[in-house]
Amino acid sequence: MASETTGLAGVAGRYAAALYELADETKALDGVAGDLRALKGMIAGSEDLRRLTRSPTISRREQEKAMEAILLKAGVGDTVRHFVGVAARNRRLFLLPRMVDDYLALLAVHRGEVSADVASASALAPQQVEALKGQLAKVVGRTVNLNLKVDPALVGGLVVKVGSRMVDSSLRSKLQRLQLAMKGVG
């Protein structure tokens, strides 16, 4: 089973592994991944949708009907719509972002890829993204998928995390180190 070979644990990991196996059998790995990314983006971008997926006061049936309508309107494929329906019936919608992450992790392992979380003070230009992918691929020796996040608090620079390794070249961290060094002088 996929979850046993990748170390996924917990309920979200089991759901992701089941979806992965179904998508693999139907040769729909990429389509499902695209739909899941879209779903995760919708959840991240809507407080109402987050409330829908987390609220214990909304019935299972209401959650299922609402999610079905939202996903149909968004053009999400049958496999993901049915998967979300099962999650709704089992009161697991609050785990959807984790399920998406676990599915994408399984897909990356299958492809021999590695994911990197990148935080920047402002959105990166497409050529910067490609250059960063190229540099990280040289370092890790595999294809790298970037999970980009904008964090204005960084002021400038990047924070890159690949697996357990992290490189923080943000201006915020440099200023913090400078401030600590200045405290030592005085």
Order of alpha helices (4+ residues) and beta strands (2+ residues): alpha-alpha-alpha-alpha-alpha-alpha-alpha-beta-alpha-beta-beta-beta-alpha
